[in-house]
Amino acid sequence: MVAVLQILVKAAVIALVLAGRVSGRINLSQSLAATVIVADTVVAVIGLALAVRVRQRFGSLDLKDLSSLKG
C-alpha cells in the first residue's frame, strides 16, 4: 500500500512540474513539488511505523489474522 502511494505521489509531482513549465511558473511548481515530497515522506514514515508496531504487538501483518481481532 505504501509503495502504491509513493508511485501516485511521484506522478503528482511530475504533473506539478510539467504544469509549472507550461505556465511559465517553474519556480512555484518546484516549490510545491518539494512540499508534496516532504509531506509524502512523513506519511510513508508514519505508515511504516504503524506497520512495525502492529507486527510487534500482534505478530503478523496478515489481514486475515488481524480481522479476527475485531470483536
N, CA, C and O atoms as a Tripos MOL2 file, in Angstrom:
@<TRIPOS>MOLECULE
protein
  284   283    71     0     0
PROTEIN
NO_CHARGES

@<TRIPOS>ATOM
      1 N           0.8180   -1.1910    0.0000 N.3       1 MET1
      2 CA          0.0000    0.0000    0.0000 C.3       1 MET1
      3 C           0.8640    1.2580    0.0000 C.2       1 MET1
      4 O           0.5760    2.2270   -0.7030 O.2       1 MET1
      5 N           1.9230    1.2230    0.8000 N.am      2 VAL2
      6 CA          2.8040    2.3870    0.8710 C.3       2 VAL2
      7 C           3.4910    2.6110   -0.4700 C.2       2 VAL2
      8 O           3.6700    3.7520   -0.8960 O.2       2 VAL2
      9 N           3.8720    1.5330   -1.1320 N.am      3 ALA3
     10 CA          4.5420    1.6570   -2.4330 C.3       3 ALA3
     11 C           3.6030    2.2680   -3.4720 C.2       3 ALA3
     12 O           4.0300    3.0870   -4.2850 O.2       3 ALA3
     13 N           2.3430    1.8820   -3.4530 N.am      4 VAL4
     14 CA          1.3640    2.4410   -4.3900 C.3       4 VAL4
     15 C           1.1860    3.9330   -4.1350 C.2       4 VAL4
     16 O           1.1040    4.7230   -5.0750 O.2       4 VAL4
     17 N           1.1270    4.3150   -2.8700 N.am      5 LEU5
     18 CA          1.0110    5.7290   -2.5270 C.3       5 LEU5
     19 C           2.2290    6.5090   -3.0110 C.2       5 LEU5
     20 O           2.0910    7.6330   -3.4950 O.2       5 LEU5
     21 N           3.4030    5.9330   -2.8880 N.am      6 GLN6
     22 CA          4.6260    6.5880   -3.3440 C.3       6 GLN6
     23 C           4.5980    6.8180   -4.8600 C.2       6 GLN6
     24 O           4.9790    7.8890   -5.3340 O.2       6 GLN6
     25 N           4.1560    5.8350   -5.6020 N.am      7 ILE7
     26 CA          4.0750    5.9630   -7.0630 C.3       7 ILE7
     27 C           3.0690    7.0400   -7.4480 C.2       7 ILE7
     28 O           3.3210    7.8350   -8.3540 O.2       7 ILE7
     29 N           1.9380    7.0660   -6.7650 N.am      8 LEU8
     30 CA          0.9120    8.0690   -7.0350 C.3       8 LEU8
     31 C           1.4340    9.4810   -6.7670 C.2       8 LEU8
     32 O           1.1750   10.3990   -7.5450 O.2       8 LEU8
     33 N           2.1490    9.6490   -5.6930 N.am      9 VAL9
     34 CA          2.6810   10.9720   -5.3610 C.3       9 VAL9
     35 C           3.7480   11.3950   -6.3580 C.2       9 VAL9
     36 O           3.8200   12.5670   -6.7270 O.2       9 VAL9
     37 N           4.5660   10.4670   -6.7920 N.am     10 LYS10
     38 CA          5.5940   10.8080   -7.7880 C.3      10 LYS10
     39 C           4.9470   11.2800   -9.0880 C.2      10 LYS10
     40 O           5.4510   12.1980   -9.7340 O.2      10 LYS10
     41 N           3.8530   10.6670   -9.4660 N.am     11 ALA11
     42 CA          3.1290   11.1130  -10.6610 C.3      11 ALA11
     43 C           2.5730   12.5220  -10.4610 C.2      11 ALA11
     44 O           2.5940   13.3330  -11.3860 O.2      11 ALA11
     45 N           2.0820   12.8110   -9.2740 N.am     12 ALA12
     46 CA          1.5640   14.1530   -8.9820 C.3      12 ALA12
     47 C           2.6830   15.1880   -9.0240 C.2      12 ALA12
     48 O           2.4740   16.3060   -9.4960 O.2      12 ALA12
     49 N           3.8550   14.8320   -8.5400 N.am     13 VAL13
     50 CA          4.9950   15.7530   -8.5670 C.3      13 VAL13
     51 C           5.4000   16.0540  -10.0130 C.2      13 VAL13
     52 O           5.6590   17.2050  -10.3640 O.2      13 VAL13
     53 N           5.4510   15.0300  -10.8340 N.am     14 ILE14
     54 CA          5.7830   15.2370  -12.2490 C.3      14 ILE14
     55 C           4.7440   16.1390  -12.9050 C.2      14 ILE14
     56 O           5.0990   17.0160  -13.6930 O.2      14 ILE14
     57 N           3.4720   15.9370  -12.5940 N.am     15 ALA15
     58 CA          2.4150   16.7770  -13.1590 C.3      15 ALA15
     59 C           2.5470   18.2210  -12.6940 C.2      15 ALA15
     60 O           2.3170   19.1430  -13.4770 O.2      15 ALA15
     61 N           2.9110   18.4310  -11.4410 N.am     16 LEU16
     62 CA          3.1020   19.7970  -10.9380 C.3      16 LEU16
     63 C           4.2310   20.5140  -11.6790 C.2      16 LEU16
     64 O           4.0850   21.6640  -12.0920 O.2      16 LEU16
     65 N           5.3430   19.8260  -11.8370 N.am     17 VAL17
     66 CA          6.4870   20.4400  -12.5180 C.3      17 VAL17
     67 C           6.1600   20.7110  -13.9780 C.2      17 VAL17
     68 O           6.5160   21.7640  -14.5070 O.2      17 VAL17
     69 N           5.4940   19.7850  -14.6260 N.am     18 LEU18
     70 CA          5.1060   19.9800  -16.0270 C.3      18 LEU18
     71 C           4.1370   21.1570  -16.1670 C.2      18 LEU18
     72 O           4.2670   21.9620  -17.0890 O.2      18 LEU18
     73 N           3.1710   21.2570  -15.2600 N.am     19 ALA19
     74 CA          2.2220   22.3730  -15.3060 C.3      19 ALA19
     75 C           2.9320   23.7030  -15.0810 C.2      19 ALA19
     76 O           2.5840   24.7080  -15.7020 O.2      19 ALA19
     77 N           3.9120   23.7130  -14.2070 N.am     20 GLY20
     78 CA          4.6750   24.9300  -13.9830 C.3      20 GLY20
     79 C           5.4960   25.3300  -15.1820 C.2      20 GLY20
     80 O           5.6320   26.5140  -15.4910 O.2      20 GLY20
     81 N           6.0430   24.3380  -15.8580 N.am     21 ARG21
     82 CA          6.8390   24.6350  -17.0590 C.3      21 ARG21
     83 C           5.9470   25.1940  -18.1690 C.2      21 ARG21
     84 O           6.3240   26.1470  -18.8510 O.2      21 ARG21
     85 N           4.7740   24.6030  -18.3450 N.am     22 VAL22
     86 CA          3.8480   25.0550  -19.3900 C.3      22 VAL22
     87 C           3.3450   26.4660  -19.1000 C.2      22 VAL22
     88 O           3.2060   27.2800  -20.0120 O.2      22 VAL22
     89 N           3.0720   26.7510  -17.8250 N.am     23 SER23
     90 CA          2.5300   28.0680  -17.4660 C.3      23 SER23
     91 C           3.6120   29.1290  -17.2850 C.2      23 SER23
     92 O           3.3020   30.3120  -17.1470 O.2      23 SER23
     93 N           4.8640   28.7190  -17.2840 N.am     24 GLY24
     94 CA          5.9500   29.6700  -17.1170 C.3      24 GLY24
     95 C           6.2630   29.9950  -15.6660 C.2      24 GLY24
     96 O           7.0030   30.9400  -15.3920 O.2      24 GLY24
     97 N           5.7130   29.2310  -14.7350 N.am     25 ARG25
     98 CA          5.9450   29.4710  -13.3100 C.3      25 ARG25
     99 C           6.6560   28.2580  -12.7120 C.2      25 ARG25
    100 O           6.1660   27.6380  -11.7680 O.2      25 ARG25
    101 N           7.8000   27.9370  -13.2690 N.am     26 ILE26
    102 CA          8.5260   26.7340  -12.8690 C.3      26 ILE26
    103 C           8.9820   26.8000  -11.4140 C.2      26 ILE26
    104 O           8.9860   25.7770  -10.7300 O.2      26 ILE26
    105 N           9.3670   27.9840  -10.9250 N.am     27 ASN27
    106 CA          9.8180   28.0970   -9.5340 C.3      27 ASN27
    107 C           8.7100   27.7380   -8.5520 C.2      27 ASN27
    108 O           8.9450   27.0300   -7.5720 O.2      27 ASN27
    109 N           7.5100   28.2250   -8.8140 N.am     28 LEU28
    110 CA          6.3810   27.9100   -7.9480 C.3      28 LEU28
    111 C           6.0820   26.4150   -7.9770 C.2      28 LEU28
    112 O           5.8420   25.8090   -6.9330 O.2      28 LEU28
    113 N           6.0940   25.8300   -9.1470 N.am     29 SER29
    114 CA          5.7720   24.4040   -9.2410 C.3      29 SER29
    115 C           6.8400   23.5420   -8.5690 C.2      29 SER29
    116 O           6.5190   22.5100   -7.9790 O.2      29 SER29
    117 N           8.0910   23.9500   -8.6530 N.am     30 GLN30
    118 CA          9.1460   23.1950   -7.9760 C.3      30 GLN30
    119 C           9.0080   23.3050   -6.4580 C.2      30 GLN30
    120 O           9.2650   22.3420   -5.7360 O.2      30 GLN30
    121 N           8.6080   24.4670   -5.9830 N.am     31 SER31
    122 CA          8.3800   24.6320   -4.5410 C.3      31 SER31
    123 C           7.2220   23.7560   -4.0700 C.2      31 SER31
    124 O           7.3060   23.1140   -3.0230 O.2      31 SER31
    125 N           6.1500   23.7350   -4.8450 N.am     32 LEU32
    126 CA          5.0160   22.8750   -4.4970 C.3      32 LEU32
    127 C           5.4100   21.4030   -4.5340 C.2      32 LEU32
    128 O           4.9960   20.6220   -3.6770 O.2      32 LEU32
    129 N           6.2080   21.0290   -5.5270 N.am     33 ALA33
    130 CA          6.6550   19.6420   -5.6360 C.3      33 ALA33
    131 C           7.4990   19.2510   -4.4320 C.2      33 ALA33
    132 O           7.3510   18.1480   -3.9060 O.2      33 ALA33
    133 N           8.3760   20.1330   -3.9910 N.am     34 ALA34
    134 CA          9.1970   19.8410   -2.8120 C.3      34 ALA34
    135 C           8.3250   19.6810   -1.5670 C.2      34 ALA34
    136 O           8.5810   18.8120   -0.7340 O.2      34 ALA34
    137 N           7.2940   20.5220   -1.4430 N.am     35 THR35
    138 CA          6.3810   20.4120   -0.3150 C.3      35 THR35
    139 C           5.6280   19.0820   -0.3400 C.2      35 THR35
    140 O           5.4510   18.4490    0.7010 O.2      35 THR35
    141 N           5.1910   18.6650   -1.5080 N.am     36 VAL36
    142 CA          4.4910   17.3850   -1.6490 C.3      36 VAL36
    143 C           5.4190   16.2270   -1.2830 C.2      36 VAL36
    144 O           4.9930   15.2730   -0.6310 O.2      36 VAL36
    145 N           6.6640   16.3040   -1.6940 N.am     37 ILE37
    146 CA          7.6180   15.2320   -1.3780 C.3      37 ILE37
    147 C           7.8330   15.1300    0.1320 C.2      37 ILE37
    148 O           7.8820   14.0270    0.6780 O.2      37 ILE37
    149 N           7.9610   16.2660    0.8040 N.am     38 VAL38
    150 CA          8.1490   16.2520    2.2540 C.3      38 VAL38
    151 C           6.9210   15.6640    2.9490 C.2      38 VAL38
    152 O           7.0540   14.8110    3.8270 O.2      38 VAL38
    153 N           5.7390   16.1120    2.5620 N.am     39 ALA39
    154 CA          4.5080   15.5990    3.1700 C.3      39 ALA39
    155 C           4.3500   14.1050    2.9080 C.2      39 ALA39
    156 O           3.9290   13.3590    3.7920 O.2      39 ALA39
    157 N           4.6830   13.6720    1.7090 N.am     40 ASP40
    158 CA          4.5780   12.2590    1.3580 C.3      40 ASP40
    159 C           5.5550   11.4170    2.1750 C.2      40 ASP40
    160 O           5.2260   10.3040    2.5860 O.2      40 ASP40
    161 N           6.7290   11.9370    2.4060 N.am     41 THR41
    162 CA          7.7120   11.2100    3.2060 C.3      41 THR41
    163 C           7.2200   11.0440    4.6380 C.2      41 THR41
    164 O           7.3850    9.9800    5.2340 O.2      41 THR41
    165 N           6.6230   12.0810    5.1840 N.am     42 VAL42
    166 CA          6.0790   11.9940    6.5400 C.3      42 VAL42
    167 C           4.9750   10.9380    6.6050 C.2      42 VAL42
    168 O           4.9380   10.1430    7.5440 O.2      42 VAL42
    169 N           4.0870   10.9210    5.6300 N.am     43 VAL43
    170 CA          3.0060    9.9260    5.5990 C.3      43 VAL43
    171 C           3.5760    8.5140    5.4940 C.2      43 VAL43
    172 O           3.0980    7.6050    6.1730 O.2      43 VAL43
    173 N           4.5880    8.3210    4.6540 N.am     44 ALA44
    174 CA          5.1990    7.0000    4.4910 C.3      44 ALA44
    175 C           5.8620    6.5420    5.7870 C.2      44 ALA44
    176 O           5.7370    5.3780    6.1690 O.2      44 ALA44
    177 N           6.5580    7.4350    6.4580 N.am     45 VAL45
    178 CA          7.2290    7.0780    7.7130 C.3      45 VAL45
    179 C           6.2100    6.6950    8.7800 C.2      45 VAL45
    180 O           6.4060    5.7150    9.4990 O.2      45 VAL45
    181 N           5.1320    7.4550    8.8870 N.am     46 ILE46
    182 CA          4.1030    7.1380    9.8760 C.3      46 ILE46
    183 C           3.4360    5.8070    9.5510 C.2      46 ILE46
    184 O           3.1940    5.0010   10.4490 O.2      46 ILE46
    185 N           3.1360    5.5690    8.2750 N.am     47 GLY47
    186 CA          2.5210    4.3030    7.8720 C.3      47 GLY47
    187 C           3.4130    3.1100    8.1640 C.2      47 GLY47
    188 O           2.9440    2.0860    8.6600 O.2      47 GLY47
    189 N           4.6840    3.2360    7.8600 N.am     48 LEU48
    190 CA          5.6090    2.1380    8.1380 C.3      48 LEU48
    191 C           5.8100    1.9330    9.6390 C.2      48 LEU48
    192 O           5.9470    0.8000   10.1000 O.2      48 LEU48
    193 N           5.8290    3.0240   10.3980 N.am     49 ALA49
    194 CA          5.9550    2.9040   11.8530 C.3      49 ALA49
    195 C           4.7420    2.1830   12.4460 C.2      49 ALA49
    196 O           4.8840    1.3540   13.3450 O.2      49 ALA49
    197 N           3.5550    2.5020   11.9380 N.am     50 LEU50
    198 CA          2.3530    1.8010   12.3940 C.3      50 LEU50
    199 C           2.4100    0.3150   12.0550 C.2      50 LEU50
    200 O           2.0150   -0.5270   12.8620 O.2      50 LEU50
    201 N           2.9010   -0.0020   10.8650 N.am     51 ALA51
    202 CA          3.0190   -1.4050   10.4760 C.3      51 ALA51
    203 C           3.9950   -2.1440   11.3840 C.2      51 ALA51
    204 O           3.7500   -3.2900   11.7600 O.2      51 ALA51
    205 N           5.0830   -1.5030   11.7300 N.am     52 VAL52
    206 CA          6.0640   -2.1380   12.6240 C.3      52 VAL52
    207 C           5.4410   -2.3810   13.9930 C.2      52 VAL52
    208 O           5.6280   -3.4510   14.5720 O.2      52 VAL52
    209 N           4.7030   -1.4030   14.5210 N.am     53 ARG53
    210 CA          4.0760   -1.5720   15.8410 C.3      53 ARG53
    211 C           3.0130   -2.6680   15.8270 C.2      53 ARG53
    212 O           2.9170   -3.4510   16.7720 O.2      53 ARG53
    213 N           2.2130   -2.7270   14.7590 N.am     54 VAL54
    214 CA          1.1950   -3.7820   14.6510 C.3      54 VAL54
    215 C           1.8720   -5.1480   14.6080 C.2      54 VAL54
    216 O           1.4150   -6.0920   15.2520 O.2      54 VAL54
    217 N           2.9460   -5.2520   13.8600 N.am     55 ARG55
    218 CA          3.6790   -6.5290   13.7630 C.3      55 ARG55
    219 C           4.2650   -6.9200   15.1030 C.2      55 ARG55
    220 O           4.2330   -8.0930   15.4730 O.2      55 ARG55
    221 N           4.8010   -5.9510   15.8400 N.am     56 GLN56
    222 CA          5.3600   -6.2440   17.1590 C.3      56 GLN56
    223 C           4.2700   -6.6730   18.1340 C.2      56 GLN56
    224 O           4.4640   -7.5880   18.9350 O.2      56 GLN56
    225 N           3.1400   -6.0120   18.0590 N.am     57 ARG57
    226 CA          2.0740   -6.2770   19.0350 C.3      57 ARG57
    227 C           1.3190   -7.5750   18.7520 C.2      57 ARG57
    228 O           1.0310   -8.3440   19.6690 O.2      57 ARG57
    229 N           0.9950   -7.8180   17.4590 N.am     58 PHE58
    230 CA          0.1540   -8.9520   17.1170 C.3      58 PHE58
    231 C           0.9050  -10.0740   16.4260 C.2      58 PHE58
    232 O           0.3430  -11.1520   16.2320 O.2      58 PHE58
    233 N           2.1480   -9.8560   16.0510 N.am     59 GLY59
    234 CA          2.9560  -10.9040   15.4550 C.3      59 GLY59
    235 C           2.6870  -11.1650   13.9840 C.2      59 GLY59
    236 O           3.2460  -12.1040   13.4170 O.2      59 GLY59
    237 N           1.8480  -10.3610   13.3540 N.am     60 SER60
    238 CA          1.5120  -10.5880   11.9560 C.3      60 SER60
    239 C           1.0000   -9.2950   11.3300 C.2      60 SER60
    240 O           0.4690   -8.4160   12.0090 O.2      60 SER60
    241 N           1.1730   -9.2100   10.0270 N.am     61 LEU61
    242 CA          0.5580   -8.1310    9.2570 C.3      61 LEU61
    243 C          -0.4860   -8.6690    8.2930 C.2      61 LEU61
    244 O          -1.0300   -7.9240    7.4780 O.2      61 LEU61
    245 N          -0.7630   -9.9620    8.3850 N.am     62 ASP62
    246 CA         -1.7470  -10.5920    7.5140 C.3      62 ASP62
    247 C          -3.1480  -10.1180    7.8950 C.2      62 ASP62
    248 O          -3.5550  -10.2230    9.0520 O.2      62 ASP62
    249 N          -3.8770   -9.5970    6.9130 N.am     63 LEU63
    250 CA         -5.2050   -9.0510    7.1890 C.3      63 LEU63
    251 C          -6.1780  -10.1040    7.7090 C.2      63 LEU63
    252 O          -7.0610   -9.7840    8.5050 O.2      63 LEU63
    253 N          -6.0340  -11.3380    7.2780 N.am     64 LYS64
    254 CA         -6.9150  -12.3980    7.7700 C.3      64 LYS64
    255 C          -6.7070  -12.6240    9.2680 C.2      64 LYS64
    256 O          -7.6670  -12.8210   10.0120 O.2      64 LYS64
    257 N          -5.4520  -12.5930    9.6980 N.am     65 ASP65
    258 CA         -5.1680  -12.7550   11.1190 C.3      65 ASP65
    259 C          -5.6540  -11.5560   11.9260 C.2      65 ASP65
    260 O          -6.1900  -11.7180   13.0230 O.2      65 ASP65
    261 N          -5.4690  -10.3660   11.3920 N.am     66 LEU66
    262 CA         -5.8470   -9.1630   12.1230 C.3      66 LEU66
    263 C          -7.3570   -8.9470   12.1540 C.2      66 LEU66
    264 O          -7.8620   -8.3300   13.0920 O.2      66 LEU66
    265 N          -8.0870   -9.4340   11.1640 N.am     67 SER67
    266 CA         -9.5450   -9.2400   11.1410 C.3      67 SER67
    267 C         -10.2250  -10.0330   12.2580 C.2      67 SER67
    268 O         -11.3450   -9.7060   12.6490 O.2      67 SER67
    269 N          -9.5680  -11.0650   12.7730 N.am     68 SER68
    270 CA        -10.1530  -11.8310   13.8700 C.3      68 SER68
    271 C         -10.1030  -11.0660   15.1860 C.2      68 SER68
    272 O         -10.6910  -11.5140   16.1700 O.2      68 SER68
    273 N          -9.4240   -9.9350   15.2330 N.am     69 LEU69
    274 CA         -9.3120   -9.1350   16.4480 C.3      69 LEU69
    275 C         -10.4660   -8.1580   16.6140 C.2      69 LEU69
    276 O         -10.5200   -7.4460   17.6170 O.2      69 LEU69
    277 N         -11.3940   -8.1010   15.6580 N.am     70 LYS70
    278 CA        -12.4800   -7.1150   15.6750 C.3      70 LYS70
    279 C         -13.3670   -7.2170   16.9000 C.2      70 LYS70
    280 O         -13.6690   -6.1980   17.5220 O.2      70 LYS70
    281 N         -13.7780   -8.3790   17.2520 N.am     71 GLY71
    282 CA        -14.8340   -8.4930   18.2070 C.3      71 GLY71
    283 C         -14.4720   -8.8510   19.5530 C.2      71 GLY71
    284 O         -15.3420   -8.9630   20.4170 O.2      71 GLY71
@<TRIPOS>BOND
     1     1     2 1
     2     2     3 1
     3     3     4 2
     4     3     5 am
     5     5     6 1
     6     6     7 1
     7     7     8 2
     8     7     9 am
     9     9    10 1
    10    10    11 1
    11    11    12 2
    12    11    13 am
    13    13    14 1
    14    14    15 1
    15    15    16 2
    16    15    17 am
    17    17    18 1
    18    18    19 1
    19    19    20 2
    20    19    21 am
    21    21    22 1
    22    22    23 1
    23    23    24 2
    24    23    25 am
    25    25    26 1
    26    26    27 1
    27    27    28 2
    28    27    29 am
    29    29    30 1
    30    30    31 1
    31    31    32 2
    32    31    33 am
    33    33    34 1
    34    34    35 1
    35    35    36 2
    36    35    37 am
    37    37    38 1
    38    38    39 1
    39    39    40 2
    40    39    41 am
    41    41    42 1
    42    42    43 1
    43    43    44 2
    44    43    45 am
    45    45    46 1
    46    46    47 1
    47    47    48 2
    48    47    49 am
    49    49    50 1
    50    50    51 1
    51    51    52 2
    52    51    53 am
    53    53    54 1
    54    54    55 1
    55    55    56 2
    56    55    57 am
    57    57    58 1
    58    58    59 1
    59    59    60 2
    60    59    61 am
    61    61    62 1
    62    62    63 1
    63    63    64 2
    64    63    65 am
    65    65    66 1
    66    66    67 1
    67    67    68 2
    68    67    69 am
    69    69    70 1
    70    70    71 1
    71    71    72 2
    72    71    73 am
    73    73    74 1
    74    74    75 1
    75    75    76 2
    76    75    77 am
    77    77    78 1
    78    78    79 1
    79    79    80 2
    80    79    81 am
    81    81    82 1
    82    82    83 1
    83    83    84 2
    84    83    85 am
    85    85    86 1
    86    86    87 1
    87    87    88 2
    88    87    89 am
    89    89    90 1
    90    90    91 1
    91    91    92 2
    92    91    93 am
    93    93    94 1
    94    94    95 1
    95    95    96 2
    96    95    97 am
    97    97    98 1
    98    98    99 1
    99    99   100 2
   100    99   101 am
   101   101   102 1
   102   102   103 1
   103   103   104 2
   104   103   105 am
   105   105   106 1
   106   106   107 1
   107   107   108 2
   108   107   109 am
   109   109   110 1
   110   110   111 1
   111   111   112 2
   112   111   113 am
   113   113   114 1
   114   114   115 1
   115   115   116 2
   116   115   117 am
   117   117   118 1
   118   118   119 1
   119   119   120 2
   120   119   121 am
   121   121   122 1
   122   122   123 1
   123   123   124 2
   124   123   125 am
   125   125   126 1
   126   126   127 1
   127   127   128 2
   128   127   129 am
   129   129   130 1
   130   130   131 1
   131   131   132 2
   132   131   133 am
   133   133   134 1
   134   134   135 1
   135   135   136 2
   136   135   137 am
   137   137   138 1
   138   138   139 1
   139   139   140 2
   140   139   141 am
   141   141   142 1
   142   142   143 1
   143   143   144 2
   144   143   145 am
   145   145   146 1
   146   146   147 1
   147   147   148 2
   148   147   149 am
   149   149   150 1
   150   150   151 1
   151   151   152 2
   152   151   153 am
   153   153   154 1
   154   154   155 1
   155   155   156 2
   156   155   157 am
   157   157   158 1
   158   158   159 1
   159   159   160 2
   160   159   161 am
   161   161   162 1
   162   162   163 1
   163   163   164 2
   164   163   165 am
   165   165   166 1
   166   166   167 1
   167   167   168 2
   168   167   169 am
   169   169   170 1
   170   170   171 1
   171   171   172 2
   172   171   173 am
   173   173   174 1
   174   174   175 1
   175   175   176 2
   176   175   177 am
   177   177   178 1
   178   178   179 1
   179   179   180 2
   180   179   181 am
   181   181   182 1
   182   182   183 1
   183   183   184 2
   184   183   185 am
   185   185   186 1
   186   186   187 1
   187   187   188 2
   188   187   189 am
   189   189   190 1
   190   190   191 1
   191   191   192 2
   192   191   193 am
   193   193   194 1
   194   194   195 1
   195   195   196 2
   196   195   197 am
   197   197   198 1
   198   198   199 1
   199   199   200 2
   200   199   201 am
   201   201   202 1
   202   202   203 1
   203   203   204 2
   204   203   205 am
   205   205   206 1
   206   206   207 1
   207   207   208 2
   208   207   209 am
   209   209   210 1
   210   210   211 1
   211   211   212 2
   212   211   213 am
   213   213   214 1
   214   214   215 1
   215   215   216 2
   216   215   217 am
   217   217   218 1
   218   218   219 1
   219   219   220 2
   220   219   221 am
   221   221   222 1
   222   222   223 1
   223   223   224 2
   224   223   225 am
   225   225   226 1
   226   226   227 1
   227   227   228 2
   228   227   229 am
   229   229   230 1
   230   230   231 1
   231   231   232 2
   232   231   233 am
   233   233   234 1
   234   234   235 1
   235   235   236 2
   236   235   237 am
   237   237   238 1
   238   238   239 1
   239   239   240 2
   240   239   241 am
   241   241   242 1
   242   242   243 1
   243   243   244 2
   244   243   245 am
   245   245   246 1
   246   246   247 1
   247   247   248 2
   248   247   249 am
   249   249   250 1
   250   250   251 1
   251   251   252 2
   252   251   253 am
   253   253   254 1
   254   254   255 1
   255   255   256 2
   256   255   257 am
   257   257   258 1
   258   258   259 1
   259   259   260 2
   260   259   261 am
   261   261   262 1
   262   262   263 1
   263   263   264 2
   264   263   265 am
   265   265   266 1
   266   266   267 1
   267   267   268 2
   268   267   269 am
   269   269   270 1
   270   270   271 1
   271   271   272 2
   272   271   273 am
   273   273   274 1
   274   274   275 1
   275   275   276 2
   276   275   277 am
   277   277   278 1
   278   278   279 1
   279   279   280 2
   280   279   281 am
   281   281   282 1
   282   282   283 1
   283   283   284 2
@<TRIPOS>SUBSTRUCTURE
     1 MET1         2 RESIDUE 1 A MET
     2 VAL2         6 RESIDUE 1 A VAL
     3 ALA3        10 RESIDUE 1 A ALA
     4 VAL4        14 RESIDUE 1 A VAL
     5 LEU5        18 RESIDUE 1 A LEU
     6 GLN6        22 RESIDUE 1 A GLN
     7 ILE7        26 RESIDUE 1 A ILE
     8 LEU8        30 RESIDUE 1 A LEU
     9 VAL9        34 RESIDUE 1 A VAL
    10 LYS10       38 RESIDUE 1 A LYS
    11 ALA11       42 RESIDUE 1 A ALA
    12 ALA12       46 RESIDUE 1 A ALA
    13 VAL13       50 RESIDUE 1 A VAL
    14 ILE14       54 RESIDUE 1 A ILE
    15 ALA15       58 RESIDUE 1 A ALA
    16 LEU16       62 RESIDUE 1 A LEU
    17 VAL17       66 RESIDUE 1 A VAL
    18 LEU18       70 RESIDUE 1 A LEU
    19 ALA19       74 RESIDUE 1 A ALA
    20 GLY20       78 RESIDUE 1 A GLY
    21 ARG21       82 RESIDUE 1 A ARG
    22 VAL22       86 RESIDUE 1 A VAL
    23 SER23       90 RESIDUE 1 A SER
    24 GLY24       94 RESIDUE 1 A GLY
    25 ARG25       98 RESIDUE 1 A ARG
    26 ILE26      102 RESIDUE 1 A ILE
    27 ASN27      106 RESIDUE 1 A ASN
    28 LEU28      110 RESIDUE 1 A LEU
    29 SER29      114 RESIDUE 1 A SER
    30 GLN30      118 RESIDUE 1 A GLN
    31 SER31      122 RESIDUE 1 A SER
    32 LEU32      126 RESIDUE 1 A LEU
    33 ALA33      130 RESIDUE 1 A ALA
    34 ALA34      134 RESIDUE 1 A ALA
    35 THR35      138 RESIDUE 1 A THR
    36 VAL36      142 RESIDUE 1 A VAL
    37 ILE37      146 RESIDUE 1 A ILE
    38 VAL38      150 RESIDUE 1 A VAL
    39 ALA39      154 RESIDUE 1 A ALA
    40 ASP40      158 RESIDUE 1 A ASP
    41 THR41      162 RESIDUE 1 A THR
    42 VAL42      166 RESIDUE 1 A VAL
    43 VAL43      170 RESIDUE 1 A VAL
    44 ALA44      174 RESIDUE 1 A ALA
    45 VAL45      178 RESIDUE 1 A VAL
    46 ILE46      182 RESIDUE 1 A ILE
    47 GLY47      186 RESIDUE 1 A GLY
    48 LEU48      190 RESIDUE 1 A LEU
    49 ALA49      194 RESIDUE 1 A ALA
    50 LEU50      198 RESIDUE 1 A LEU
    51 ALA51      202 RESIDUE 1 A ALA
    52 VAL52      206 RESIDUE 1 A VAL
    53 ARG53      210 RESIDUE 1 A ARG
    54 VAL54      214 RESIDUE 1 A VAL
    55 ARG55      218 RESIDUE 1 A ARG
    56 GLN56      222 RESIDUE 1 A GLN
    57 ARG57      226 RESIDUE 1 A ARG
    58 PHE58      230 RESIDUE 1 A PHE
    59 GLY59      234 RESIDUE 1 A GLY
    60 SER60      238 RESIDUE 1 A SER
    61 LEU61      242 RESIDUE 1 A LEU
    62 ASP62      246 RESIDUE 1 A ASP
    63 LEU63      250 RESIDUE 1 A LEU
    64 LYS64      254 RESIDUE 1 A LYS
    65 ASP65      258 RESIDUE 1 A ASP
    66 LEU66      262 RESIDUE 1 A LEU
    67 SER67      266 RESIDUE 1 A SER
    68 SER68      270 RESIDUE 1 A SER
    69 LEU69      274 RESIDUE 1 A LEU
    70 LYS70      278 RESIDUE 1 A LYS
    71 GLY71      282 RESIDUE 1 A GLY
